[in-house]
Structures are given as structure tokens and as C-alpha cells.
Amino acid sequence: MLHPRIQHHTTSSEFLKELGFLHELTKDERFMDTVRAVAEYGLIDEDGNWRRDPATNVLPPPEFQQLKDRIFFMVQSAIRRGMSLRMACAECVVKQRISGHSFEAVCKDVERIYRTYVEAGETLISVGSRIMSRVEDNWPDQLPDSYVAWRRSGGSLP
């Protein structure tokens, strides 16, 4: 998921120029929507080249953010249980089924994501609350009574 093998058959600038040309020719807004989607998903870097960081090429921004939240939460939880950072990252890679060029490379990516969260001051509670908010938003018609009672009591994560 973090490092798929993506091969582009054209440069990003050629692709975007062609989309602009087709928009001008046809006046079809779908071509401009495609240009906007390329920008929104961060598929090109600051220099206008296809990104070398393919993670953004796989998951749309909201889903990629959710994966990063789950990574931080899992790694932090494992560390709190006494596991080393290296082992916690490896366990996360396996449990989340994250694929990449090599197991070691993906473990380093997971560690990098974890360290970014730590540097930003994220905690288990803040990330856990964000995860639970998304769960609540997508929960079936009614929340389970036990969850509602826990939430009303000011329930917090360990």
C-alpha cells in the first residue's frame, strides 16, 4: 500500500498539457476536473514531476490520513505494552498488511509516520478520539448502548 509499483507512460507536464488542450478543444469540464484531481491527490511534486512518494498515488487523502492514524495508534499502543519501537513497527506492518518494496523499507516508513506524529505532539487520546469520531460517523443506524454509556461517562482511552 505504501510503495506500489507504478509506471507512468508520460511525463506529468505532458499529461497536464494534454488535459488542458482537450479542455480548450472540447470545453468539457471533466478534463479540468482531472487536472484538479491530480493536484488534490498530490500526484506531482513541487517541480511538476510525478511524485516519488507513491503512497499518495494509492489512497485518497482522507483514507491515507486514516491509515496514518491507525499506524500511530497501533505503534504507540504496542510501545505502551513494553514493545520496542522496531518491533511495534514490524507488528503494525504485518497486522495492517502494508506492502512495499521490502519489509524493512515499509517498517522504516511506519516508523517515520510514527515519529512525525510524536513530533507534532499527538497522543493516543487525540488520535483515538479522531478514529472514534470517524467510526461514529459511519456507524449503523444506532450506536450500541454500552458505547453510548462509555462516551457519556467521559470515557477515555488507556
Steps between C-alpha positions, in 0.01 A plus 500: 500500500782743573722407205311364201679450174363784288632562152404820322499496123519876465651786693273692733546824306407331169196343664378828651562692176298242309215525749505881469500472120206258506309734732555794266406291197186340643402739782434182701550574871594140574849570361543788747356281776779254422762774528351600837500136615870466413569802721262389779658156528850647494606283208762749385773667704596867530708476180210360296636143488314185594548450873756246610298445817239264362294476817291793382453321168313216666269638764298820475596758764225410754577127485875559516449718808293224659777247430757731658276542806465122535877458461574749777234352726622142454868586541440718807278235659765232444771720650282560806474121536881490521588418142799667333434757228652271238281205602190720528553626144552146371185380675304791351623419149388140538163571664411781258626292205705790367700402193800664345837449335631312803383423850784709644413801281135490602599471868712815457204679339278401792764622745527829309123550518506419872784745571321774304196459724713504815677819385160658433398425859234243414390264778308174519200696628501761222548247221263249662231768525549589133471132403186454713341811351536347156358172630202681652437683173484171312329288765173327412169661593554487875807493721525208745372591849829401663690740275253784565533446878880492475501822292262679743722408793780693335659174394863527417753271345764326714 
